[in-house]
Each structure stands twice: as C-alpha cells, then as structure tokens.
Amino acid sequence: MKNLISIRISVGIILAGITLLPIFASAQQINQQRLKELSEKYALASLPMLRELLSIPNDAFYPNNIEKNVKWCEEAFKERNFTTRRIATKAAPLLLAERKVKKAKKNSACLPAG
C-alpha cells in the first residue's frame, strides 16, 4: 500500500513539475526571488489536481481502480500536449507519456523512485 501511495504522490509531483516546466525552461532569465514566487504560485495551484488524483481508488487488486488511474493520467498528460502510450504487463498497465519539444537542447525523464 505504501508503494501505491508513493507512486501516486510521485505522479502528482511529476504533474506539478510539468506545470512548472515552461517556467524552469526559461529560469536563467528569472531571478531567484521571482522563481520562488512563481514556484509557490503554481505549486499551490496544482494542489486541487493532486487531491483529485489521490481521491481515485488505487488498489491494484481491483483492475477497475487501476484503469481509472491510468485514464485520469492519460487525460492529464494529453491536456498538457503529451502523447501517451500504454505498455501492457502481466499485472497493471504502465503509461508512457512523452512530449517532444522542437529544438530541445536536453531530454529528461521523470521516474518514480521505487
């Protein structure tokens, strides 16, 4: 159960990070104080979304619970211009979300610690 909660919190943090991505992408042009202000503003704004995610039942014993979580995540990523792809496993499906950025200088991956 702790692993499921940890994964859900990790997804919430990733989604909050995605919300902040445009700000961090131009962080060199923003002073530290302004960056702190924007981070707090967007972190607080993302709390309802995190609450919504955490309110979805998430017991891996019940496939319908996992399906609800995967669908929620698919929609959340699509709203942010990510493409998503399900990866079938013997247990619950995995969800791969990707957003390609033209002229990106770096690639990054966010994976929950496990």
Long-range contacts (C-beta under 8 A, 24 or more apart in sequence): 3-114, 4-58, 4-59, 4-60, 6-112, 6-113, 6-114, 7-112, 7-114, 8-53, 8-54, 8-58, 8-69, 9-54, 10-112, 10-113, 11-53, 11-73, 11-112, 12-46, 12-49, 12-50, 12-53, 12-54, 14-110, 14-112, 15-46, 15-49, 15-50, 15-53, 15-76, 16-42, 16-43, 16-46, 16-49, 16-50, 17-110, 18-77, 18-80, 18-82, 19-45, 19-46, 19-80, 49-76, 60-91, 60-92, 63-92, 66-92, 66-93, 70-95, 73-97
